[in-house]
Amino acid sequence: MDKLVIRGANPLLGTIRVSGAKNAALPAMAAALLTEEPVILENIPQVRDIETTRRLLAEMGAEVELGYGRAHHRTTICCRNLASPEASYELVKTMRASTLVLGPLVARWGRARVSLPGGCAIGARPIDLHIKGLEQLGAQITQEHGYVEARAERLRGAEIVFDKITVTGTEDLLMAATLADGETLLQNCAREPEVADLADLLNKMGARIEGAGTVTIRVQGVEKLHGAKHRIIPDRIEAGTFIIAGALTGGDLNIAGCEPQHLGALLQKLEEAGIKTAHNAESVRVMGDGPLRAADMMTEEYPGFPTDMQPQYMALATQAEGTSILTENIFDNRFMHAQELVRMGANIKVEGCRATVRGRTPLSAAAVLASDLRASASLVLAALVADGETIIDRVYHLDRGYEHLEEKLRGVGAQIRRIGEMLPKRVLAPVVRT
Ligand code: UD1
């Protein structure tokens, strides 16, 4: 298992480039199931979750072509013939977003069999709202042997009010509704930019969607969708992680290729915490030369402060003067990183959905364990300002969603390297000298 070794205390200086958004790329790839024609996606990040989705689609019989060389961020997906409309437990357990195939499969193929995702490190994450919505669209749902099976000759439009705001739930039903008979009205929808990006792609494929990015989405079902070419939006969570890295290390960092408009709540909170940023249409510059101040934060659905930035913000709060109260409103167990930060010297108390971070405490390097994707990012950030060499274990979590993180951070001055599992000496291949 790979580990990251990070030596702290270097200010990050220079320009760092943001990749395409994983959370926009995943539903876009699932959307290719809705048509028999090729869908070309650009700005796809090279991360593990994308690889998992490629495997998922290929296992169903889709042709998934990868770009090479300069086109390595492009993928072409053609779902002309599918052998089996099924997402196995083996894949769903490694990536919950696999459930995004449920809606498109039942809409175009009339049948979908998808494993139920089960427990998750950051809390209970049921898919009951996806299932309920599909039932309202006329699908027959059965659950057996840990799988949910949905069947429908043709889905029919309906009015659906989400009991709770769900990002992938909105995306799943949005995709299903594009091929339903008649009009679908989705209410209390997630407003995340990734939902709007998916709707852009679907409209390019011939769908008739209005209102994506707002709480009410209206979809006029069509007979058929066609192929399209689409560029995925930049990853706002990756951008946010780099902004905090620049601020924490007292650096001067230009985060290029991002969409500052998607970062409103974060930039506002950072300003409250004493961090100076400046932005133009597609980059943010962060100047980390002033003192950091404590600022309370609570996570909310977009456009509020993203839960996917809460662990990184916690790392920042350990270095701010004063007490910050962080409230996690989206997931019920998303503070696993707190105990690892405490091992590095942070003063954090967690009670229910609230974490009290008392700063500023110097951090010292330690061996720590990553528990999930964004928790890993929080530990990387803490390590960048810790005294000594931190070793982060289980970085496969990080690889699910951050593209070439070490290379990118090294490029702006971080001392970070990856080490693989050490093999016992006798099984190492002999060195051949010529
Ligand atoms: C997506 C993001 C994830 C982010 C999360 C919240 C992707 C691939 N993942 O996850 O990075 O952290 O949004 O911004 O885009 N819920 C239910 N029933 C359901 C669905 C959700 O109760 O059927 C609950 C969840 O348990 C959670 C809340 O709703 O408490 C929000 O979850 P949701 O928005 O669905 O998260 P994901 O779409 O899984």
Boltz pocket constraint, residues with backbone or C-beta under 6 A from the ligand:
constraints:
  - pocket:
      binder: B
      contacts: [[A, 22], [A, 23], [A, 26], [A, 96], [A, 97], [A, 124], [A, 125], [A, 126], [A, 127], [A, 128], [A, 129], [A, 130], [A, 131], [A, 164], [A, 165], [A, 166], [A, 167], [A, 168], [A, 169], [A, 190], [A, 194], [A, 307], [A, 308], [A, 329], [A, 330], [A, 331], [A, 332]]
      max_distance: 6.0
